[in-house]
Amino acid sequence: MNGTTLPEIAEVLGHKTLAMVERYSHLAEQQTAEVVARMNERFLAWLAASPRGSEVEVRIMREVLR
């Protein structure tokens, strides 16, 4: 998808629903892994910044999310 969002693709192709776009879009395994890694990093950054996010919790979550 090269950084293009599904709603953008739907607009360009004239699809009325995201379901139609999703029918034809398939993420490569590597791309899926990269998306998950970015989500994990954002979650860990949020956890570290939260008042309840101790360094120990962040380290544990890093190990769990690997």
C-alpha positions as CSV (number, residue, x, y, z in Angstrom):
1,M,0.0,0.0,0.0
2,N,3.1,2.2,0.2
3,G,1.8,4.4,2.9
4,T,-1.6,5.0,1.4
5,T,-4.6,4.5,3.7
6,L,-7.6,2.4,2.8
7,P,-10.0,5.4,2.8
8,E,-7.7,7.2,0.3
9,I,-7.7,4.1,-2.0
10,A,-11.5,3.9,-1.6
11,E,-11.9,7.5,-2.7
12,V,-9.6,7.2,-5.7
13,L,-11.3,3.9,-6.9
14,G,-14.8,5.1,-6.1
15,H,-15.6,2.4,-3.6
16,K,-18.5,3.3,-1.3
17,T,-17.3,1.0,1.5
18,L,-14.0,0.1,3.1
19,A,-15.1,-3.6,2.8
20,M,-14.7,-3.4,-0.9
21,V,-11.2,-2.0,-0.7
22,E,-10.3,-4.6,2.0
23,R,-11.4,-7.3,-0.4
24,Y,-8.6,-6.4,-2.8
25,S,-5.9,-5.2,-0.4
26,H,-3.6,-7.7,1.1
27,L,-0.8,-6.7,3.4
28,A,2.5,-8.5,2.9
29,E,3.8,-10.4,6.0
30,Q,6.7,-7.9,6.4
31,Q,4.4,-4.9,6.1
32,T,2.1,-6.4,8.8
33,A,5.0,-7.0,11.1
34,E,6.1,-3.4,10.6
35,V,2.6,-2.1,11.4
36,V,2.5,-4.2,14.6
37,A,6.0,-3.0,15.6
38,R,5.0,0.7,15.1
39,M,1.8,0.1,17.2
40,N,3.9,-1.6,19.9
41,E,6.3,1.3,20.1
42,R,3.5,3.8,20.4
43,F,1.9,1.8,23.1
44,L,5.1,1.5,25.0
45,A,5.8,5.2,24.7
46,W,2.3,5.9,26.0
47,L,2.8,3.4,28.9
48,A,6.2,5.0,29.8
49,A,4.6,8.5,29.8
50,S,1.6,7.5,31.9
51,P,1.6,8.1,35.7
52,R,1.1,4.4,36.2
53,G,3.8,3.3,33.7
54,S,6.8,2.3,35.7
55,E,10.1,1.4,34.1
56,V,9.6,-2.2,35.2
57,E,6.2,-2.4,33.5
58,V,7.7,-1.0,30.3
59,R,10.5,-3.6,30.3
60,I,8.0,-6.4,30.9
61,M,5.7,-5.2,28.1
62,R,8.7,-4.9,25.7
63,E,9.5,-8.6,26.4
64,V,5.9,-9.6,26.0
65,L,5.5,-7.7,22.7
66,R,8.6,-9.2,21.0
